């Protein structure tokens, strides 16, 4: 599993030009179950996503197709982690 940390590297007005395309792109990733949940940072200088993937390369290939990355208004970093604790409803995500 990965924590994806998006950081905006351009002014927010420029980022906003591509936000709708970004949301359309990632909506399919949520439907497939690759992205579990995510949202904007507060203050709005990027976003955070939890991704259900074991392959850093596969995840990077997918993220490089995100409109925010293609348009060079955001960059991302990945942190791989092993989920060990959660609320009961999310126990299915835990490593056994």
Phi, psi and omega in degrees: 000150182228146166263123177257125180248108177269136174235130176284137181242004176233164178302149186301327177299322178289319177300316182301333179297338185242003184298317181295318177297320177300313182295322176297318181296312185284340180302323177292327180291330174288319180298324180280347181091000178293314175265130183266309173201162180186177179176181181284149172284160176230106013287161187283080177239017180160202180205171181225139178224142169259123183245136180265082182217148174256354185247111177296320180297313179301316181295317178298318178301319179291316182294328180293345178265358178291132180306326179295326179280316179302318182277000177058039174257352178214158171228167183222159170226154182242141171233115177278138178213163178248112180289126182242338182223147178196175169287160185306319184298338182252011181303332181297343180273348186286146174284133182260000000 
